[in-house]
Amino acid sequence: MAETYPTPRFGAPREPKTPVNPGSRLVVVLDFVTASHARAVGFLVVCALLLFLPGFFTIPPVDRDEARFAQATKQMVESGDYVDIRFQEDVRYKKPVGIYWLQSAAVEVATALKLPKAELRIWVYRLPSLIGAIGAVLMTYWTALGFVTRRAAVLAALLMSASVLLGVEARLAKTDAMLLFCVVAAMGAMSRAYLSWQRAEDETHPPWSWPAIFWTALAAGILIKGPLILMFAGLTIVALAIQDRDSSWLWRLRPVWGLMWMLVLVLPWFVAIFWRAGDAFFADSVGGDMLSKIGAQESHGAPPGLYLALFWITFWPGAPLAAMAAPAVWRARREPGAQFLLAWLIPSWIVFEAVLTKLPHYVLPLYPAIAILTVGALERRVLSRSWLARGSAWWFAIPAAGSIIAVVGAVMLTRQPAFVAWPFIAASLIFGLFAWWLYDNNRAERSVLNALVAALMLAVVVYGIVLPSLTPLFPSIEVARALRNVSCVGPKAVSAGYHEPSLVFLTGTQTLLTDGSGAADFLRQGSCRFALIEQRSERSFVQRAEAIGLRYKVGARIDGYNFSQGRAISISIFRSEDTE
């Protein structure tokens, strides 16, 4: 008689009735939100806020660009002069006035809402960048709808919202997030005009909405960052005209009326600043800032290929997928949709690689084109099956490397291992691992969704927990706190050896930036005066103090790290005699 055994046999694995798929629930969420445009838009706004808000309120002013923009805006609000742009007594004519108006409006609204010391809260100045970043995500969705399905358009917008570079710019009070918003809006409108021409749609009465969006976005972009937005649009038009040997589709953008409208929007301020400062603004912004970038401006020179190398980090978690999509995109380069997106991407990318001055955020307005091309290949299931698929390991490598760097940095600078961040680190590693292990060409979507969750967890770790705790990186905060705790009324400060814009923003516009000898002369002029002397300037301060018979008291010493200069610093606070 044959022996029978119940199943499963002892020691044999028990197979689940439904295999566990860590990406299945995320796919169900995507199914739900892509059922309508309203759900998709609401979902994208929520995701953008979740990705951009960690650290938004708690990261101190970052030197140098953010603090310069914020301080110039603060002076604009203090003076009530909304035409001129100044940092203390120096003119700041590198960029037009648009971002300063937006930041000023944020400060004025916050003040009207009775927010205490709104002018000193850096996050108030960051609000336009946050709005611009969210707007760029939504505009990426809107633009992508002209090329792919609603589901793929949501994925393209999610790739943008999770990208490292946009996450950084959304948290900085400067121009680039709002410029991205303007560029994507303009290119989305242009793409609709081009694709409708390719399809021979509505040739007699094209809609006015596309030209209205296009020319308004161009005007806003010019006021935000000068003529750079014209380069993106212009190079795209030239590339398409060369490929098609026809540019008649441009008439769908109503160029005559559009140019008139754009000039109505941009000319008033340019006339006003010319009336105020003559040609100084145009000399500084075009000659001193834009044209000088052809060379190695401010020690930011780098060889061609840098942006391609940085792309693997700055566009993570979309970068591995973009690499896998590249062969299919190139095969489809003659299709109208791919042709437009490549015309948006390639000419401007070549220009940025050729220019010697390189900063990571310069290529940010090209990333939406990459995101749309990528999800187009994903939607068609034509992602590469070759060795490029090994790049899916990058979804796990970045959380692993980022977490190690964050924890080691926290230990080195604060002697604290950032235990609060560890659960989020674990979650980031787990979802990054799932994204890697679950990847296959037919179900790449679930890997992308897991990678997006890993990006969210990593944002909480880096921006929400670790960076705000690295107080040695932000010595201006400690200096300003020390000055606020003095007992005398109306303290005046001078700084020698430490001239970062964040110090001026936090301690007041009247803070004098000088050398050690000048600090001693300043301290002698009255009571309730404080000299902030960096260690390398102490000798000249002491020598001048002895020479003029200055009597002073030594206060606190603040140690930190000036990452703008890449060196450790130590600031001593000296106060005039009889000052407490």
CORUR-V306974 format. One line per field, one symbol per residue. ss: DSSP state (A for helix, B for strand, O for the rest). burial: I if it has 24 or more other C-alpha atoms within 12 Angstrom, else O. A space follows every 50 residues. Layout:
ss: ???
burial: ???
This chain:
ss: OOOOOOOOOOOOOOOOOOOOOOOAAAAAAAAAAOOOAAAAAAAAAAAAAA AAAOOOOOOOOOOOAAAAAAAAAAAAAAAOOOOOOBBOOBBOOOOOOAAA AAAAAAAAAAAAOOOOOAAAOAAAAAAAAAAAAAAAAAAAAAAAOOOOOA AAAAAAAAAAAAOAAAAAAOOOOOOAAAAAAAAAAAAAAAAAAAAAAAOO OOOOOOOAAAAAAAAAAAAAAAAAAOOAAAAAAAAAAAAAAAAAOOOAAA AAAOAAAAAAAAAAAAAAAAAAAAAAAOOAAAAAAAAAAAAAAAOOAAAO BOOOOAAAAAAAAAOOOOAAAAAAAAAAAAAOOOOAAAAAAAAAAAAAAA AAAAOOBOOAAAAAAAAAAAAAAAAAAAAAOOOOOOAAAAAAAAAAAAAA AAAAAAAAAAAAAAOOOOAAAAAAAAAAAAAAAAAAAOOOAAAAAAAAAA AAAAAAAAAAAAAAAAAAAOAAAOAAAAAAAAAAOOOOOOOBBBBBOOOO AAAAAAAOOOOBBBOAAAAAAAAOOOOOBBBBBBAAAAAAAAAAAAAAOO OBBBBBBBBBBBOOOOBBBBBBBBBBOOOO
burial: OOOOOOOOOOOOOOOOOOOOOIIIOOOOOIOOIIOOOOOIIOIIIOIIII IIIIIIIIIIIIIIIIIIIIIIIIIIIOOOOIIIIIIIOOIIIIIIIIII IIIIIIIIOOOOOOOOOIIIIIIIIIIIIIIIIIIIIIIIIIIIIIIIII IIIIIIIIIIIIIIIIIIIIIIIIIIIIIIIIIIIIIIIIIIIIIIIIOO OOOOOOOOOIIIIIIIIIIIIIIIIIIIIIIIIIIIIIIIOOOOOOOOII IIIIOOOIOOOIOOOIOOIIOOIOOOOOOOIIOOIOOOIIOOIOOOOOOO OIOOOIIOOOIIIIIIIIIIIIIIIIOIIIOOOOIIIIIIIIIIIIIIIO IIIOIIIIIIIIIIIIIIIIIIIIIIIIIOOIIIOOOOIOIIIIIIIIII OIIIOIIOIIOOIOOOOIOOIIOIIIIIIIIIIIIIIIIIIOOIIIIIII IIIIIIIIIIIIIIIIIIIIIIIIIIIIIIOIIOOOOOOOIIIIIIIIII IIIIIIIIIOIIIIIIIIIIIIIIOOIIIIIIIIIOIIOIIIOIIOOOOI IIIOOOOIIIIIOOOOOOIIIIIIIIOOII
